[in-house]
Amino acid sequence: MDFSLSEEQCLLRDSLREFVLREVSPEAGELDRASLFPARAIRRLAEMGLLGMSIPEAYGGAGLNSVGVALAIEEIARGSASLAVTVSVTNSVCAVPIARYGTEEQKRRYLPQLAKGNILGGFSLTEPDSGSDAAHLRTRARRDGDSYTLSGDKAWVTNVVEGQLFVLVAATDPSQGARGLTAFLVEKGFPGFSFGKVEDKMGLRSSLTGGILLQDCRVPGANRLGEEGQGFKIAMTTLDGARIGIAAQAVGIARGALEESLAFSRQRKAFGQPINQFQAIQFMLADMSTAIEAARLLVHRAAHLRDLGNVTYTREASMAKLFASEMVNRVAYQAVQIHGACGYSREYPVERYFRDARVTTIYEGTSEIQRLVIARKLLESL
Ligand SMILES: Cc1cc2nc3c(=O)[nH]c(=O)nc-3n(C[C@H](O)[C@H](O)[C@H](O)COP(=O)(O)OP(=O)(O)OC[C@H]3O[C@@H](n4cnc5c(N)ncnc54)[C@H](O)[C@@H]3O)c2cc1C
């Protein structure tokens, strides 16, 4: 069993680590407090080819495998979870399904633009009345000559406002439930498309999340992704891969919380000594570090299985997402505890990590949904 990374992967990780330290971390707190989109960092990442990290080289992307993407997302999330989710969503739930299910024309039209960072992408499944129960969509798509007319409200879409292209799932045949859903590539400029309210969130405040309103929105037939009725399958297979990215994001946030705690506990004194001399603090640091390593192993294993290409990895992706997202909430809690009152102040990054960590057990499938997936796979194997 070989746990080592390739030379290229080490180079990617180390150069990103240095970039994040130099350019992302210093501005992340301020952008969070002002709820500002990290436009400058997005441009820099685009120059580095990371907006298209999952896109095949033939379409202008970096063509990283899943382990490489997990390494990159962890590093970016170490500095800013908002930036990490912006990049992760563009890659894993917009570019990846286009690369996998798109026609040659769709790939040529959209992937190079996403890879260059000229456009940002998103993924729109959730609706105001349908989150975990993702097959029960109210948004309707009706065939109308050689195009479709989409009507309905989508909710909680990452990369609204700044995003130009959304993989959006709607019901073409509501009587068929999950089998009646179809995916579309919807541009923000299409007639009848508008953004709804932008959510005022607890965390990820530099990432834009909100609604998409479709009022008889005309989508060319050429923008259907896959076949009619394939939408649920496209969404679920896409989320399998994307969950590895969210798990990597959780590991990155947790690493940030640990590193800040190590630094703080060395300089903060109580009872005449640095607090890192207290065994209670050392035990918290030890538990945090162990949990992070365990989560990273699950993330890399799921990513490795995905990279093999010929094995299913649904269970492993859900395990990585479940474990890493629950882990980062415990680690961020302990980081705030180690910081004492300072951990409750917006001046210290752990306050942001604590808020940013919270969503990881919710989006791209809640922890309860991950447990359902894992249990279903376990029972199937009996
Ligand atoms: C910041 C943010 C960004 C997001 N970005 C996107 C995006 O880009 N695209 C997108 O489509 N969506 C996005 N979402 C939506 C997200 O995927 C959903 O919030 C998530 O799937 C949960 O759905 P829900 O919020 O409707 O909760 P619900 O489904 O209403 O669940 C509420 C509670 O009930 C539990 N529950 C539901 N069903 C079951 C069950 N069968 N068994 C046990 N427990 C159950 C849940 O686990 C949860 O605890 C985002 C959400 C957030 C917060």
The ligand as a Tripos MOL2 file, in Angstrom:
@<TRIPOS>MOLECULE
LIG
   53    58     1     0     0
SMALL
NO_CHARGES

@<TRIPOS>ATOM
      1 C1        -24.4930   27.4240    1.7260 C.3       1 LIG1
      2 C2        -25.3030   26.4470    0.9320 C.ar      1 LIG1
      3 C3        -24.9990   26.2360   -0.4110 C.ar      1 LIG1
      4 C4        -25.7670   25.3600   -1.1680 C.ar      1 LIG1
      5 N1        -25.4740   25.1980   -2.5050 N.ar      1 LIG1
      6 C5        -26.2930   24.4390   -3.2790 C.ar      1 LIG1
      7 C6        -26.1070   24.3750   -4.6920 C.ar      1 LIG1
      8 O1        -25.1550   24.9480   -5.2490 O.2       1 LIG1
      9 N2        -26.9930   23.6830   -5.4460 N.ar      1 LIG1
     10 C7        -28.0560   23.0240   -4.8790 C.ar      1 LIG1
     11 O2        -28.8380   22.4020   -5.6190 O.2       1 LIG1
     12 N3        -28.2570   23.0580   -3.5310 N.ar      1 LIG1
     13 C8        -27.4130   23.7490   -2.7290 C.ar      1 LIG1
     14 N4        -27.6220   23.8190   -1.3720 N.ar      1 LIG1
     15 C9        -28.7710   23.1230   -0.8000 C.3       1 LIG1
     16 C10       -28.3840   21.8860   -0.0090 C.3       1 LIG1
     17 O3        -27.8850   20.8900   -0.8490 O.3       1 LIG1
     18 C11       -29.6100   21.4600    0.8100 C.3       1 LIG1
     19 O4        -29.7730   22.4230    1.8180 O.3       1 LIG1
     20 C12       -29.4590   20.0700    1.4080 C.3       1 LIG1
     21 O5        -29.5570   19.0860    0.4150 O.3       1 LIG1
     22 C13       -30.5260   19.8030    2.4840 C.3       1 LIG1
     23 O6        -31.7920   20.1080    2.0290 O.3       1 LIG1
     24 P1        -32.7710   21.0450    2.8970 P.3       1 LIG1
     25 O7        -32.0020   22.2250    3.3410 O.co2     1 LIG1
     26 O8        -33.9960   21.2620    2.1140 O.co2     1 LIG1
     27 O9        -33.0980   20.1930    4.1920 O.3       1 LIG1
     28 P2        -34.2750   19.1130    4.3120 P.3       1 LIG1
     29 O10       -34.1930   18.1490    3.2040 O.co2     1 LIG1
     30 O11       -35.5640   19.8320    4.5300 O.co2     1 LIG1
     31 O12       -33.8440   18.3870    5.6500 O.3       1 LIG1
     32 C14       -34.1040   18.9470    6.9420 C.3       1 LIG1
     33 C15       -33.6130   17.9260    7.9740 C.3       1 LIG1
     34 O13       -34.3170   16.6690    7.8120 O.3       1 LIG1
     35 C16       -33.3870   15.6270    7.6060 C.3       1 LIG1
     36 N5        -33.9240   14.6340    6.6800 N.ar      1 LIG1
     37 C17       -34.5250   14.8540    5.4620 C.ar      1 LIG1
     38 N6        -34.8460   13.6910    4.8990 N.ar      1 LIG1
     39 C18       -34.4620   12.7030    5.7460 C.ar      1 LIG1
     40 C19       -34.5280   11.2750    5.7340 C.ar      1 LIG1
     41 N7        -35.0440   10.6090    4.6880 N.pl3     1 LIG1
     42 N8        -34.0290   10.5950    6.7980 N.ar      1 LIG1
     43 C20       -33.4780   11.2550    7.8440 C.ar      1 LIG1
     44 N9        -33.3940   12.6070    7.9250 N.ar      1 LIG1
     45 C21       -33.8720   13.3190    6.8940 C.ar      1 LIG1
     46 C22       -32.1560   16.3090    7.0330 C.3       1 LIG1
     47 O14       -30.9900   15.5180    7.2130 O.3       1 LIG1
     48 C23       -32.1260   17.5940    7.8220 C.3       1 LIG1
     49 O15       -31.5700   17.3620    9.0920 O.3       1 LIG1
     50 C24       -26.8480   24.6630   -0.5760 C.ar      1 LIG1
     51 C25       -27.1350   24.8600    0.7910 C.ar      1 LIG1
     52 C26       -26.3840   25.7320    1.5310 C.ar      1 LIG1
     53 C27       -26.7230   25.9420    2.9820 C.3       1 LIG1
@<TRIPOS>BOND
     1     1     2 1
     2     2     3 ar
     3     2    52 ar
     4     3     4 ar
     5     4     5 ar
     6     4    50 ar
     7     5     6 ar
     8     6     7 ar
     9     6    13 1
    10     7     8 2
    11     7     9 ar
    12     9    10 ar
    13    10    11 2
    14    10    12 ar
    15    12    13 ar
    16    13    14 ar
    17    14    15 1
    18    14    50 ar
    19    15    16 1
    20    16    17 1
    21    16    18 1
    22    18    19 1
    23    18    20 1
    24    20    21 1
    25    20    22 1
    26    22    23 1
    27    23    24 1
    28    24    25 2
    29    24    26 1
    30    24    27 1
    31    27    28 1
    32    28    29 2
    33    28    30 1
    34    28    31 1
    35    31    32 1
    36    32    33 1
    37    33    34 1
    38    33    48 1
    39    34    35 1
    40    35    36 1
    41    35    46 1
    42    36    37 ar
    43    36    45 ar
    44    37    38 ar
    45    38    39 ar
    46    39    40 ar
    47    39    45 ar
    48    40    41 1
    49    40    42 ar
    50    42    43 ar
    51    43    44 ar
    52    44    45 ar
    53    46    47 1
    54    46    48 1
    55    48    49 1
    56    50    51 ar
    57    51    52 ar
    58    52    53 1
@<TRIPOS>SUBSTRUCTURE
     1 LIG1         1 GROUP 0 **** ****
